[in-house]
Amino acid sequence: MIKYIYKIGLVLFVIFFLGVHLSIGDNVKTSNVQKGSPPIARFSVNPPIPAPSECASYRAKNSYDPDGYIVLYEWDWNNDGIYEENHTIPTAVHAFDTIGQYQVTLRVTDNESLNGTNTKTVIIDNAPEKPSIIGPRTGIPDVEYEFYINGSDPDYDKIYYEYRMIDDPYQYIHETIGPYPSGTNVTVSIIFYREGYKYVGARTIDIYGKASGWSAFGIDIPRNKFVYNLNLLNFLENNQILRWFILRIVYS
């Protein structure tokens, strides 16, 4: 009889112990889930640097809520604490009329009415003008030629010049120089190592990274000797004394 009572007591003890242990485990698991966590606000702008009056897309699709879901997206376009737009979708479209740097704030609200915010600086800027390129139209291999590049920025931002060879698989040139005040003339020197018709390309980039389109300038490095004679004639045409001296020798 005592033996059976001992066994029953042991079984009840094991059941009680397991019940307490499982209860503690459930409490620990429950405590790892943080209820009431605020949502995380994130957004991007496309294009990254809009022009004045250009409609840009503000995208908050990477915002999220750790323990629920987002129900409202609000936009403060000048960081004054007043949210001028609100949407249930994570996208808004907005345009600023003038150049400058604007503090834009996104506020997201989750299903528990908790908020999260994010503020970014959005730069509104005009693209610089395409540069002009001046240089020789013909040349010969292995001779250094100078090209003159001039560009400007409508907002008078400082600018960089990026220049390169266009569509030449045999010669790689790709350089960026600057920054310079808007309207600065620069001179770059290029040696052409192979014959053929070459293109020198250049564009202007302002200090915010906004770029103009590419300008292209062509120079012919011919495969015949005519250009050598042409260059000699041009040289003699511009040096009358040397031309007179050579003619005297030839016809004397």
C-alpha positions as CSV (number, residue, x, y, z in Angstrom):
1,M,0.0,0.0,0.0
2,I,2.8,2.4,0.9
3,K,4.5,1.5,-2.3
4,Y,1.5,2.5,-4.4
5,I,1.1,5.8,-2.5
6,Y,4.7,6.6,-3.2
7,K,4.3,5.9,-6.9
8,I,1.2,8.1,-7.1
9,G,3.0,10.9,-5.2
10,L,5.9,10.7,-7.6
11,V,3.6,10.9,-10.6
12,L,1.8,13.9,-9.2
13,F,5.2,15.6,-8.5
14,V,6.4,15.0,-12.1
15,I,3.2,16.4,-13.5
16,F,3.4,19.5,-11.2
17,F,7.0,20.0,-12.1
18,L,6.4,19.8,-15.9
19,G,3.4,22.1,-15.6
20,V,5.4,24.8,-13.8
21,H,8.3,24.4,-16.2
22,L,6.0,24.8,-19.3
23,S,4.3,27.7,-17.7
24,I,7.6,29.5,-17.2
25,G,8.7,28.7,-20.8
26,D,5.5,30.2,-22.2
27,N,6.1,33.4,-20.1
28,V,9.6,33.7,-21.5
29,K,8.5,33.2,-25.1
30,T,5.7,35.7,-24.6
31,S,8.1,38.3,-23.2
32,N,10.4,38.1,-26.3
33,V,7.5,39.5,-28.4
34,Q,7.6,43.3,-27.8
35,K,4.0,44.5,-28.1
36,G,3.5,48.1,-28.8
37,S,6.6,48.7,-30.9
38,P,6.4,51.8,-33.1
39,P,6.7,51.6,-36.9
40,I,9.9,52.4,-38.8
41,A,9.6,55.2,-41.4
42,R,11.8,55.1,-44.5
43,F,11.5,56.8,-47.9
44,S,13.3,57.5,-51.1
45,V,13.0,60.2,-53.8
46,N,12.9,59.7,-57.5
47,P,14.6,61.4,-59.2
48,P,17.1,61.9,-56.4
49,I,17.6,65.6,-57.3
50,P,14.5,67.0,-58.9
51,A,14.4,70.2,-60.9
52,P,12.2,73.2,-59.9
53,S,8.5,72.4,-60.6
54,E,9.4,68.8,-61.5
55,C,7.0,66.3,-59.9
56,A,9.1,63.8,-57.9
57,S,7.9,60.5,-56.5
58,Y,8.3,60.0,-52.7
59,R,8.3,56.3,-52.0
60,A,7.8,54.9,-48.5
61,K,7.4,51.2,-49.4
62,N,10.4,50.2,-47.2
63,S,8.6,51.5,-44.1
64,Y,7.4,48.7,-41.8
65,D,5.9,47.8,-38.4
66,P,7.6,45.1,-36.3
67,D,4.4,43.9,-34.7
68,G,1.6,45.0,-36.9
69,Y,1.0,47.0,-40.1
70,I,1.1,50.6,-41.2
71,V,-2.3,52.3,-41.8
72,L,-1.3,55.9,-42.6
73,Y,1.5,57.8,-44.4
74,E,1.7,61.5,-43.8
75,W,4.1,64.0,-45.5
76,D,5.4,67.3,-44.1
77,W,7.0,69.1,-47.1
78,N,8.8,71.9,-45.1
79,N,9.4,70.3,-41.7
80,D,7.2,72.8,-39.9
81,G,5.3,70.1,-38.0
82,I,2.2,70.4,-40.2
83,Y,1.6,67.3,-42.4
84,E,0.1,68.7,-45.6
85,E,-0.7,65.3,-47.2
86,N,-1.8,61.9,-45.9
87,H,-2.4,58.7,-47.7
88,T,-3.1,55.1,-47.0
89,I,-0.6,54.1,-49.7
90,P,3.2,54.5,-49.4
91,T,3.6,56.9,-52.3
92,A,3.2,60.6,-52.8
93,V,4.0,63.1,-55.6
94,H,5.3,66.6,-54.9
95,A,7.1,69.4,-56.7
96,F,9.0,72.4,-55.3
97,D,8.9,75.6,-57.3
98,T,12.4,77.0,-56.5
99,I,15.9,75.7,-56.1
100,G,17.1,75.0,-52.5
101,Q,17.4,72.4,-49.8
102,Y,14.2,71.3,-48.2
103,Q,13.6,69.2,-45.1
104,V,10.9,66.6,-45.8
105,T,9.4,64.5,-43.0
106,L,7.5,61.3,-43.3
107,R,5.3,60.1,-40.4
108,V,3.8,56.6,-40.4
109,T,1.1,55.3,-38.1
110,D,0.5,51.7,-37.4
111,N,-2.7,49.7,-36.4
112,E,-2.0,50.5,-32.7
113,S,-1.9,54.3,-33.4
114,L,1.9,54.4,-32.8
115,N,4.0,56.7,-34.9
116,G,7.5,56.7,-36.5
117,T,9.1,59.6,-38.4
118,N,12.0,60.1,-40.8
119,T,13.4,63.4,-42.1
120,K,15.6,63.9,-45.2
121,T,17.1,66.8,-47.0
122,V,15.8,67.0,-50.6
123,I,17.9,69.1,-53.0
124,I,16.1,70.9,-55.8
125,D,18.5,71.9,-58.5
126,N,18.8,72.6,-62.2
127,A,21.1,70.6,-64.4
128,P,24.1,72.4,-65.8
129,E,24.4,73.2,-69.5
130,K,26.1,70.9,-72.0
131,P,29.6,72.1,-72.5
132,S,31.2,73.4,-75.7
133,I,34.3,71.7,-77.1
134,I,36.8,73.4,-79.4
135,G,39.8,71.7,-80.9
136,P,41.5,70.6,-84.2
137,R,39.5,68.7,-86.8
138,T,42.4,66.7,-88.2
139,G,45.5,65.3,-86.8
140,I,48.1,62.6,-86.9
141,P,48.9,59.7,-84.5
142,D,51.3,60.2,-81.5
143,V,50.9,63.9,-81.4
144,E,49.4,65.8,-78.4
145,Y,46.4,68.0,-79.2
146,E,44.6,70.5,-77.0
147,F,40.9,70.7,-76.6
148,Y,39.1,73.6,-74.9
149,I,36.0,72.8,-72.8
150,N,33.5,75.4,-71.4
151,G,30.4,74.8,-69.5
152,S,28.1,76.7,-67.1
153,D,25.5,76.1,-64.4
154,P,22.2,78.1,-64.4
155,D,22.3,78.2,-60.6
156,Y,26.0,79.3,-60.6
157,D,27.0,76.1,-58.7
158,K,30.6,75.0,-59.0
159,I,31.1,72.4,-61.8
160,Y,33.2,69.5,-62.8
161,Y,34.1,68.5,-66.3
162,E,34.0,64.8,-67.3
163,Y,35.6,63.9,-70.6
164,R,36.3,60.7,-72.4
165,M,36.9,59.0,-75.7
166,I,33.6,57.8,-77.3
167,D,33.3,54.4,-78.9
168,D,37.0,53.8,-79.2
169,P,37.8,50.2,-78.1
170,Y,41.6,50.8,-78.6
171,Q,42.1,53.8,-76.4
172,Y,40.6,54.4,-73.0
173,I,40.4,58.0,-71.7
174,H,37.9,58.8,-68.9
175,E,38.7,61.7,-66.6
176,T,36.8,64.1,-64.2
177,I,38.4,67.4,-63.3
178,G,37.3,70.2,-61.0
179,P,35.5,71.7,-59.4
180,Y,35.6,75.1,-61.1
181,P,33.4,78.2,-61.0
182,S,30.6,78.1,-63.5
183,G,31.7,79.3,-66.9
184,T,35.4,78.3,-66.5
185,N,37.4,77.4,-69.6
186,V,39.6,74.4,-69.2
187,T,42.2,72.8,-71.5
188,V,42.8,69.1,-71.8
189,S,45.5,67.4,-73.8
190,I,44.9,64.1,-75.7
191,I,47.3,62.0,-77.8
192,F,45.7,59.7,-80.4
193,Y,47.6,56.5,-80.9
194,R,45.6,55.0,-83.8
195,E,44.2,56.3,-87.1
196,G,40.5,56.7,-87.7
197,Y,37.7,59.2,-86.9
198,K,37.7,59.9,-83.2
199,Y,35.1,61.5,-80.9
200,V,35.9,63.4,-77.7
201,G,33.0,63.6,-75.4
202,A,32.4,65.9,-72.4
203,R,29.7,66.8,-70.0
204,T,29.2,69.2,-67.0
205,I,28.4,68.0,-63.5
206,D,27.5,70.3,-60.7
207,I,28.6,69.9,-57.0
208,Y,25.3,68.1,-56.2
209,G,26.0,65.5,-58.8
210,K,23.5,66.6,-61.4
211,A,24.9,66.2,-64.9
212,S,24.2,67.7,-68.3
213,G,24.0,65.7,-71.5
214,W,27.1,64.7,-73.4
215,S,28.7,67.0,-76.1
216,A,30.8,65.3,-78.8
217,F,33.6,66.7,-80.9
218,G,35.0,64.8,-83.9
219,I,38.7,64.7,-85.1
220,D,39.9,62.8,-88.1
221,I,43.2,60.9,-87.8
222,P,43.4,59.7,-91.5
223,R,45.0,56.7,-92.9
224,N,46.6,58.5,-95.8
225,K,49.4,61.1,-96.0
226,F,47.2,64.0,-97.4
227,V,46.8,65.5,-94.0
228,Y,50.5,65.7,-93.5
229,N,50.8,67.8,-96.7
230,L,47.7,69.8,-95.6
231,N,49.3,70.6,-92.2
232,L,52.5,71.6,-93.9
233,L,50.6,74.0,-96.3
234,N,48.7,75.5,-93.3
235,F,52.0,76.0,-91.5
236,L,53.6,77.7,-94.5
237,E,50.6,79.8,-95.0
238,N,50.9,81.2,-91.5
239,N,54.7,81.7,-91.8
240,Q,55.2,83.9,-94.8
241,I,59.0,84.4,-94.2
242,L,59.7,80.7,-94.1
243,R,57.4,80.2,-97.2
244,W,59.3,82.9,-99.1
245,F,62.7,81.4,-98.2
246,I,61.6,77.9,-99.3
247,L,60.2,79.2,-102.6
248,R,63.5,81.0,-103.3
249,I,65.4,77.8,-102.8
250,V,63.0,75.8,-105.0
251,Y,62.9,78.3,-107.9
252,S,66.5,79.6,-107.8
